[in-house]
Amino acid sequence: LSLGEAKNLPTYPGPNKMRDCYCTVNLDQEEVFRTKIVEKSLCPFYGEDFYCEIPRTFRHLSFYIFDRDVFRRDSIIGKVAIQKEDLQKYHNRDTWFQLQHVDADSEVQGKVHLELRLSEVITDTGVVCHKLATRVLECQGLPIVNGQCDPYATVTLAGPSRQKTKVKKKTNNPHFDEVFYFEVTRPSSYNKKSHFDIEDVDEVDKMEIRVDLWNASNLKFGDEFLGELRLPLKFLRQSSSYEAWYFLQPRDNGNKSLKPDDLGSLRLNVVYTEDHVFSSDYYSPLRDLLLKSADVEPVSASAAHILGEVCREKQEAAIPLVRLFLHYGRIVPFISAIANAEVKRTQDPNTIFRGNSLTSKCIDETMKLAGMHYLQVTLKPIIDEICQVHKPCEIDPVKLKDGENLENNRENLRQYVDRIFTVITKSGVSCPTVMCDIFFSLRESAAKRFQGEDLFLIGDLDVRYTAVSSFIFLRFFAPAILSPNLFQLTPHHPDPQTSRTLTLISKTIQTLGSLSKSKSANFKESYMATFYDYFNEQKYADAVKNFLDLISSSGRRDHKSIEQPILLKEGFMIKRAQGRKRFGMKNFKKRWFRLTNHEFTYQKSKGDHPLCSIPIENILAVERLEEESFKMKNMFQVIQPERRVLYIQANNCVEAKDWIDILTKVSQCNKKRLTVYHPSAYLNGHWLCCKATADNTPGCTPCTGGLPANIQLDIDGDRETERIYSLFNLYMPKLEKMQEACGSKSVYDGPEEEEYSTFIIDDPKETYKTLKLIIEGVATLEQEHAQYKRDKFKKTKYGSQEHPIGDKSFQTYIRQQSEISAHSI
């Protein structure tokens, strides 16, 4: 997601009229991300990106704009809600969405499980009457209102009388299992007023049963509406008994007539992908074809290179390709092959790797995946300091604020640049091996192309350095300094002053790393050229060359594991007391958690002394905890020696997954890791999962497959192959056009047709062969997907728990499948 900006928000009623606003991202109503607060603006610019794996099903992706007042109270201005089935409409497009009002009806979510039974009863006098039994079994996924959910249901047939279930405390998945009876028709002598009745049997068809869900509130304003369901009784004419799941709906009177532009709008860019991944053997032909890309001569005839040629954006192809090749340990030969081909096509050494080619995008993606930890170690401490201290560093005389001194600002900026330059150039030993191997390959290709075989007898050796520096400085360190939030160095986009400081540092570091002859000429601004005079000493160029030599030298050994603690993740969560004190209460408390490569700790607040420290070697397993244990969502457990367990609740499902993944990864190599665990807690003298009474009973469930510490395995290869299949399938017309281009080239040697000139085809015959294999592989997988959908369609029941009645996406799916079936017949 890219959260751009909001505009034309309503003015604040006070004299100032400006607002302090932030935006949240929600799966249904569960918040998974929050932007920074933009102060004093009715058109706040956020400029924040958020990426996440979605660990559960959802119906809506929602964005809420909040205003924080002077008393630090938050109020909702409006929201944007996109239905899951509509996400493809806005895929990868900047779109302005009108903000909508938020009320009880716009917040309805969840589903209810009902059983209805209409039966005929013959009275003693022989008169027939109809009775309706309504059984409210359970609900799932109800919204949490003001931090709590104490739901109950009311059932009404017609008229004012209604029947009510018991209130279920502290759960948004209540089990009611209560039955309510209604007289639908009655004998004439019967007139009990507590049951609604109708004389005319034909009137039954016009009646409807209504089920309302409410949150029992302690506040004086009354209970909160959670959703309703209205069902006509006429469908019971075909079958006297009916059981199904239903999505809750808003009230009929929920739509208020409001102008659509009352609340302003929000600019978003959403990229949503959803793939069905088969088992590994389905992908063997396509995967093998992709993995041998590095060995194909020429590489432009390989399947991976062809994917880069047909995709609209090279980035689209680079992401799954890099992940697949990393997983199978083939990334270095693949990038070496495509880089070597690109270098051969480059005429001017000054433009080497400067375009947005498949090579540069693949190296960018590799550095992002393999180098994230390296960035954290190298830059995070000083970036944190810059964001917190707010030293004035503006060196443009036109932009100086009142009271600021230009010389002082230059000195502040110089110190920051010096420190960042030093930590970068001394970090060579920490650079990941996979990056070093790629840089060695780039350096050799560039030297061979532009300097002949005898390197040291030919003039300028700079091309050997610029081939590497164009990536490590220009596309790795400089962007990370400029936008630290995109590289997970800061949680949010920095404020304007800090952002300006980071821009000036990034420009200077980029120029220092470029090793160009006339550095000052690189700057359009005279104030930057003047500032750069500080760094025109030979020692800076020497330091860059030494650093580039180290990270691109052959046979470089792996560095020893870094000894100083590295902060991996931190944040507030809620934990249950572990019972270290004999008579202590096992209650829940909010604590600040901190994970480094040495230990997992928690304290009362950030910066406090740790209340508890768990060495990484004492983490024996990290697993999810079933909700039934404490009636709390998003819980997980950290299992330690002697069966001691720390139960923790994360703020949302995405954060829970992140913590479980990183804790599992960091403890993966522990020798005493468990193979089994208890998915529920030990309460009231027994394990809730297996009912065993001894607290030291071995686990009853196998531990989930952990994430290995090695990045090559921390990727699902089948999933990446499925993504590549989807891209080939999407761009099938281009693959066919490329086949035509191969045919045209192999029989006609004259000027190239314009429609074919966009493709790089060095060997038409080899390229045609590969294209044929790709199209065959894609067609086979397409048939498998079609068969899977047909089988799923046959097995799926509308009204089941997975597909409740009211599921629009499933109704659309049914319509599509019936069209396909009719077409095939």
HUBELVEN-V654712 format. One record per backbone hydrogen bond with DSSP energy under -1.0 kcal/mol. CO is the residue of the C=O (numbers start at 1). NH is the residue of the N-H. E is the energy in kcal/mol with one decimal. If there is no record, write none. Layout:
# HUBELVEN-V654712
co	nh	e
CO	NH	E
CO	NH	E
This chain:
# HUBELVEN-V654712
co	nh	e
1	50	-2.7
2	269	-1.7
3	48	-1.8
4	46	-2.5
4	47	-2.1
5	267	-3.3
7	265	-2.0
17	12	-2.3
19	41	-2.6
20	68	-2.9
21	38	-3.1
22	66	-2.8
23	35	-2.7
24	64	-1.6
25	32	-3.2
25	33	-1.3
26	62	-2.9
27	30	-2.6
30	27	-2.4
33	25	-2.7
38	21	-2.1
42	9	-2.3
44	6	-2.6
48	3	-3.2
59	84	-2.9
60	28	-3.0
61	82	-2.8
62	26	-3.1
63	80	-2.5
64	24	-2.3
65	77	-3.0
65	78	-1.1
66	22	-1.7
67	75	-2.4
69	72	-2.2
73	69	-2.5
75	67	-2.9
78	65	-2.6
79	100	-3.3
80	63	-2.8
82	61	-2.7
83	86	-1.7
84	87	-1.3
86	89	-1.2
88	91	-1.0
90	93	-1.8
95	268	-2.6
97	266	-2.6
100	79	-2.2
110	248	-2.2
111	140	-2.3
112	246	-2.5
113	137	-2.3
114	244	-2.3
115	135	-3.1
116	242	-2.9
117	133	-2.9
119	131	-2.9
121	129	-2.7
123	126	-1.9
127	123	-2.7
129	121	-3.5
130	184	-2.9
130	185	-1.3
131	119	-2.8
132	182	-2.3
133	117	-2.1
134	180	-2.6
135	115	-1.9
136	178	-1.8
137	176	-1.9
137	177	-1.3
138	113	-3.0
140	111	-2.3
145	148	-1.8
148	145	-2.0
149	171	-2.1
150	216	-3.0
151	168	-2.8
152	214	-2.8
153	165	-2.8
154	212	-2.5
155	163	-2.7
156	210	-3.3
163	155	-3.2
172	142	-2.4
174	139	-2.4
178	136	-2.6
180	134	-3.2
182	132	-3.0
184	198	-1.4
187	190	-2.0
200	203	-1.0
201	204	-1.7
203	206	-1.3
204	207	-1.5
207	233	-2.5
209	231	-2.7
210	156	-2.8
211	229	-2.0
212	154	-2.6
213	226	-2.9
213	227	-1.0
214	152	-1.9
215	224	-1.7
219	222	-1.1
224	215	-2.8
227	213	-3.1
228	249	-2.9
229	211	-2.7
231	209	-3.0
233	236	-2.1
234	237	-1.8
240	118	-3.2
242	116	-3.3
244	114	-2.5
245	805	-2.6
246	112	-2.7
249	228	-2.5
251	254	-1.7
256	258	-1.2
259	262	-1.5
264	99	-2.6
265	7	-2.2
266	97	-2.8
267	4	-2.1
268	95	-2.7
269	2	-2.4
270	92	-2.6
279	282	-1.5
280	283	-1.5
283	287	-3.3
284	288	-2.9
285	289	-1.8
286	290	-2.1
287	291	-2.8
288	292	-1.4
290	293	-1.7
292	295	-1.3
293	296	-1.1
298	301	-2.0
299	302	-1.9
302	306	-2.1
303	307	-2.0
304	308	-1.6
305	309	-1.5
306	310	-2.0
307	311	-1.9
314	318	-2.5
315	319	-2.1
317	321	-1.8
318	322	-2.8
319	323	-1.9
320	324	-2.4
321	325	-2.8
322	326	-2.7
323	327	-2.1
324	328	-1.7
325	330	-3.0
326	329	-1.3
330	334	-1.7
331	335	-2.7
332	336	-2.6
333	337	-2.0
334	338	-2.3
335	339	-2.6
336	340	-2.3
337	341	-1.8
338	342	-1.9
339	343	-2.7
340	344	-1.9
341	345	-1.1
348	351	-2.0
349	352	-1.1
351	354	-1.7
355	357	-1.4
357	361	-2.2
358	362	-2.4
359	363	-2.4
360	364	-2.4
361	365	-2.3
362	366	-2.3
363	367	-2.6
364	368	-2.1
365	369	-2.2
366	370	-3.3
367	371	-2.0
371	375	-2.4
372	376	-2.0
373	377	-2.3
374	378	-2.2
375	379	-3.1
379	383	-2.4
380	384	-2.7
381	385	-1.7
382	386	-2.3
383	387	-2.3
384	388	-1.7
385	389	-2.9
386	390	-1.3
396	399	-1.5
401	404	-1.9
405	409	-2.4
406	410	-2.4
407	411	-2.2
408	412	-2.5
409	413	-2.6
410	414	-2.9
411	415	-2.3
412	416	-1.9
413	417	-2.8
414	418	-2.9
415	419	-2.4
416	420	-2.6
417	421	-3.0
418	422	-2.2
419	423	-2.5
420	424	-2.1
421	425	-2.5
422	426	-1.5
424	427	-1.7
427	430	-1.9
428	431	-1.1
432	436	-2.0
433	437	-2.6
434	438	-1.7
435	439	-2.7
436	440	-2.4
437	441	-1.7
438	442	-2.4
439	443	-2.6
440	444	-2.2
441	445	-2.4
442	446	-2.6
443	447	-2.3
444	448	-2.4
445	449	-2.2
446	450	-2.2
447	451	-2.0
453	455	-1.5
454	457	-1.3
455	458	-1.1
461	464	-1.5
462	465	-1.0
462	466	-3.0
463	467	-1.7
465	469	-3.3
466	470	-2.1
468	471	-1.5
468	472	-2.4
469	473	-1.7
469	474	-1.8
471	475	-1.3
472	477	-2.2
473	478	-2.5
476	480	-1.5
477	481	-2.1
478	482	-2.3
479	483	-3.0
483	486	-1.4
484	489	-2.8
485	488	-1.1
495	499	-2.9
496	500	-2.1
497	501	-2.0
498	502	-2.7
499	503	-2.0
500	504	-2.1
501	505	-2.2
502	506	-2.8
503	507	-2.4
504	508	-1.8
505	509	-2.7
506	510	-2.5
507	511	-1.9
508	512	-2.6
509	513	-2.3
517	519	-1.1
519	522	-2.0
520	523	-1.5
525	529	-1.7
526	530	-2.4
527	531	-2.0
528	532	-2.4
531	534	-1.6
532	535	-2.1
533	536	-1.3
537	540	-1.0
538	542	-2.5
539	543	-2.2
540	544	-2.1
541	545	-2.4
542	546	-2.7
543	547	-2.2
544	548	-2.8
545	549	-2.6
546	550	-2.1
547	551	-2.2
569	595	-3.0
571	593	-2.8
573	591	-3.0
574	649	-3.7
575	589	-2.6
585	587	-1.3
587	577	-2.2
589	575	-2.9
591	573	-2.4
592	603	-2.0
593	571	-2.1
594	601	-2.8
595	568	-3.2
595	569	-1.5
598	616	-2.3
599	596	-2.7
600	614	-2.9
601	594	-2.7
602	611	-2.6
602	612	-1.4
603	592	-3.2
605	608	-2.1
612	602	-1.7
614	600	-2.6
615	618	-2.1
616	619	-1.8
620	674	-2.2
621	639	-2.6
623	637	-3.2
626	629	-1.6
627	631	-1.8
634	650	-2.6
635	625	-2.4
636	648	-2.8
637	623	-1.8
638	646	-2.3
639	620	-2.8
639	621	-1.0
641	644	-1.4
644	640	-3.2
646	638	-2.5
647	576	-2.5
648	636	-2.7
649	574	-2.3
652	656	-2.3
653	657	-1.9
654	658	-2.2
655	659	-2.6
656	660	-2.5
657	661	-2.6
658	662	-2.5
659	663	-2.6
660	664	-2.2
661	665	-2.5
662	666	-2.4
663	667	-1.3
667	670	-1.7
670	673	-1.2
675	703	-3.1
677	701	-2.0
679	626	-2.9
681	688	-2.3
683	686	-1.4
686	683	-2.1
687	691	-1.9
692	687	-2.6
694	697	-1.7
701	677	-2.7
710	713	-1.6
716	720	-1.8
717	721	-2.1
718	722	-2.4
719	723	-2.0
720	724	-2.1
721	725	-2.6
722	726	-2.4
723	727	-1.9
724	728	-2.7
725	729	-2.8
726	730	-2.3
727	731	-2.4
729	732	-1.2
731	735	-1.7
732	736	-2.4
733	737	-2.0
734	738	-2.4
735	739	-1.8
736	740	-2.0
737	741	-2.1
738	742	-2.1
739	743	-2.3
740	744	-2.7
741	745	-2.5
742	746	-2.2
743	747	-1.2
744	748	-1.8
753	756	-1.2
756	759	-1.4
763	767	-2.5
764	768	-2.4
765	769	-2.1
766	770	-2.3
767	771	-2.6
768	772	-2.3
769	773	-1.9
770	774	-2.6
771	775	-2.8
772	776	-2.1
773	777	-2.5
774	778	-2.7
775	779	-2.1
776	780	-2.2
777	781	-2.0
778	782	-2.4
779	783	-2.0
780	784	-1.9
781	785	-2.4
782	786	-2.3
783	787	-2.6
784	788	-2.5
785	789	-2.4
786	790	-2.2
787	791	-2.7
788	792	-2.7
789	793	-2.5
790	794	-2.0
791	795	-2.0
792	796	-2.1
797	800	-1.8
799	245	-2.7
803	799	-3.2
804	807	-1.5
805	247	-2.6
806	808	-1.0
807	811	-2.0
808	812	-2.5
809	813	-2.0
810	814	-2.7
811	815	-2.2
812	816	-2.5
813	817	-2.6
814	818	-2.5
815	819	-1.9
816	820	-2.4
817	821	-2.9
818	822	-2.4
819	823	-2.3
820	824	-2.6
821	825	-2.2
